[in-house]
Amino acid sequence: MKKNIDELAIFGGKPTFTESLYVGRPNIGNKEKLLQRIGDILDGRWLTNSGPCVAEFEQKIAKLIGVKYCIAICNATVALEIAIRALDMKGEVIVPSFTFIATAHALQWQGITPVFCDIEPQSCIIDPEKIESMITKKTSGIIAVDLWGNTCHIDRITEIARKHNLPLLFDAAHSFMCSYKGRMVGGFGNAEVFSFHATKFFNTFEGGAIVTNDDELQKKIRLMKNFGFSGINYDEVIYVGTNGKMNEASAAMGLTGLESLQYFIDTNHRNYKAYQEGLRDIHGLELLAFPEAEKRNYHYVIIRIDEENTKISRDQILDLLHAEKVIARRYFYPGCHQMEPYRSLTPQAYIHLPETEKMAKRVLALPTGTAVSVDDIAKICQLIKFAVEHQDAIRKKIIQ
């Protein structure tokens, strides 16, 4: 580890790593098995339209998390759009601003107004009590978002939704293979949406899924994701739909990834523990904690920087890490309410989102996954510690 500040890349020296370490670098399962599956797909010439790989993938996901139905979708954004429409949401829907922009866009795209709710200061998850205070006659649903593998206050949010007779959808993009009170995420609310994008610890290249225990809802979703074709007669359309189907190659990637699922989780857990050890004594820095009693995928390693104590900002640490080829990321900056079109539509929204505003400036995601070693993590932790311990010099150099 370099000790001379002038040797750091941000001041003209060589970077610490020869190859960049990225947040969200894809995990890859057994390549030989994947190529064999893709070869079988090509030989069978069934590339899409609910082929055998998609059917097997849906069955395995449903069994794994203990739900009746899994409907594989081309990506999680389309999955959100379909689930929102299937649940007949319209008018206004309550959703956190501290989430990926797709959650809000899935509503706005369909002419539905996202009403942004603030988060709890410690968990950064949507605040249930704030949800109830925002419900009006225009409210047609609630979308709660699990964050970084930690779940929402599901019981309380479910109680609020039932009390006001509102459909409840969980954006569970971050919480595949996580649990709430010992029960696997997937069977809560009216439906839940998973993301299997390449940046997630388990991926199908690009993909997502809607999971539910509701018989009628799953029928509607299956119609909607395939243009409304009945499935009985090949030219019979009985519903308004879109093209949300997952293709066979993506499902093959998913089936292959499922065979390495525990390895992915174990590696993430090992990395999380290494970060926990390496960042332990850094004043003003907090590592996201996971409840030991619950299952977690440990996919997100999140630190919160308290600038009042570190005397160096999150973005200054980020600049230094990027210079050293550590591609850390801000999550979720600057908040959906500060992005277009929402910034123009509701320019005063920030007044009601003080915790969101605060967290958007403090949070940093660090690289993990099978492409990151324990030695890599030790170097990343040393960089962060160096930044905090030499904050005066670094701040001056960055400002200059």
Secondary structure as UniProt FT lines:
FT   HELIX           5..7
FT   HELIX           9..11
FT   STRAND          21..22
FT   TURN            23..24
FT   HELIX           31..44
FT   HELIX           52..65
FT   STRAND          69..73
FT   HELIX           76..86
FT   TURN            87..88
FT   STRAND          92..96
FT   HELIX           101..108
FT   TURN            109..111
FT   STRAND          113..117
FT   TURN            121..123
FT   HELIX           128..134
FT   TURN            137..138
FT   STRAND          139..145
FT   TURN            148..149
FT   HELIX           154..163
FT   TURN            164..165
FT   STRAND          168..171
FT   TURN            173..174
FT   TURN            176..177
FT   STRAND          179..180
FT   TURN            181..182
FT   STRAND          183..184
FT   TURN            185..186
FT   STRAND          191..195
FT   TURN            198..199
FT   STRAND          208..212
FT   HELIX           215..224
FT   TURN            227..228
FT   TURN            234..235
FT   HELIX           248..258
FT   TURN            259..260
FT   HELIX           261..278
FT   TURN            279..281
FT   TURN            283..284
FT   STRAND          285..287
FT   TURN            292..293
FT   STRAND          301..305
FT   HELIX           307..310
FT   HELIX           314..323
FT   TURN            324..325
FT   STRAND          326..327
FT   TURN            331..332
FT   HELIX           336..338
FT   TURN            340..341
FT   HELIX           342..345
FT   TURN            347..348
FT   HELIX           349..352
FT   HELIX           354..360
FT   TURN            361..362
FT   STRAND          363..366
FT   TURN            370..371
FT   HELIX           374..389
FT   HELIX           391..399
//
